[in-house]
């Protein structure tokens, strides 16, 4: 076990691997929300929604989804720029039905 700890203590990232990480206040432990309404009468498959939007939105840390009922989903991101990118690419649709999006403030 000690040899493993010695190896661990000698590990570091070089410049090419991004040895330093800096977060500004906006990026640190904050959550940003998008409330969405899916304009369809069909049952909403949340797993299919996640599989569809994940590669389109390419969120670095992914996102969480909360089902609010009545075809409303709340997407939670940890990066404001990703949310802004999603809104700048509107309009969105899912399964040939329009998706209405609105920023949701957590307070």
N, C-alpha and C positions, 0 to 999 in steps of 0.2 A: 504494500500500500504506500509506503514511503517513496518508493521509486516513481510511482504514479504521481504523487504530489510534487516531486522534484521536476518531472516532465511538465506538469501543469504550470508550475511557477515560472518555468523558462519560456512558456509560449507567449507570443505577442503578435499583433498584426503589423505588417509592414506598410509602407506608404501606398503601394499598389492595391492592397486589400482594404484600405480606408482605416488607418490606425486611429483616427480621431473621429468622434461623433459629437456634433453640437446640435442642441435643440433650442429653438427660440421659445418664448413663453407660449405662443399660440399653438405649438406642436406638442407641448408636454401635458400629458394626462388630461386632455380635454376631449369631450365627445361632441360630435356634430351630427345632427339628425336630419333625415329627409323623410317626411311623411308622404306616402304614395297611396293613390286610389286607383285600382285597376278597374277600368270601365268595361266589365264583362259580366254576363249572367252565369257563366260557367263556374264550376268549383275551381278554386285557386290552389294549385299545387306549389307550395312554398319551396320545396326542394328544386322543382323545375325553374322557378323564378331565380333562385340562387345560382343554379348551374348556367342560366342564360346570362345574367348580368355580371357575374364574376369575371369572365374573360373580356367583356365589353368595357367594364369600368376599370379593371386592372388596379384595384386598390392595393397599395404596397402591403399593408397589414390586414387586408381583407375588411370585412364588415360583418356586423351582427344584424339579425333580422328578428323583429318582434311582430307577431300577428295580433293586430288590434281588432279583428273581426270585420265583417261587412266589406270584404275585399280591400281592406286598408292594412298596409304593412309599414312598419317604422324601421328604416335602415339607420344603423349607428356606425359612424366612422370616427377615426381618431385623427384625421387630417383635414383641415379646412380647405386646402387647395384641391384635394380630391373631390370634395363636395362641389366646389366652384366649377371644376372641370365637368362634372356630371350635368350641372345646370347649363353650362355653356353649350352642351351638346344636345339640348332638347330639340324637338320633342322625342319622347321615348314611347315604345309600344312593346307589348308582350302578347304573343300568340295572335297577332293581327288586331289587337285591341289597344286603344290609347291608354297610357299611364299618366295620370296627373300627379305632379310633384310639387311639394311645398316645403320650404325650410321650416323646421320645427325647433323652437327654442326650449331648452330643458328647464328653464325657470318658469 
